[in-house]
Amino acid sequence: MTRYEYDEEASRRMHMDVVHEIDDRPTPVARWVDAMRRLNSIDDPLARSVLALHRDCGSGNGTCDGGDDDEPVARRVDWGCETTAVIAHHFGIEYPAGSPAPE
């Protein structure tokens, strides 16, 4: 399902309403594995260290998890946590889009 998210910061900065379309359909495991391979190709030592700390985020057992979020890889729609997402964005690695919705 597609949802929309209002971006307050961008709206304030651009003096207009900014809305982002969020595709929250599940991602096939093969695409998730490909995204993780791309994350693992980052050579920056600091980024590698931070990613190692956040490797399990989103599984329910990670640094940023509350402990009850056990989300299978096939149902994830984004990186495990905001820290991983920021690092991925900095290095130009996008989380793979979900499968097309059945019509």
Secondary structure, 3 states (H helix, E strand, C coil): CEEEEECHHHHHHHCCCCEEEEECCCCCHHHHHHHHHHHHCCCCHHHHHHHHHCCCCCCCCCCCCCCCCCCCHHHCCCCCCHHHHHHHHHCCCCCCCCCCCCC
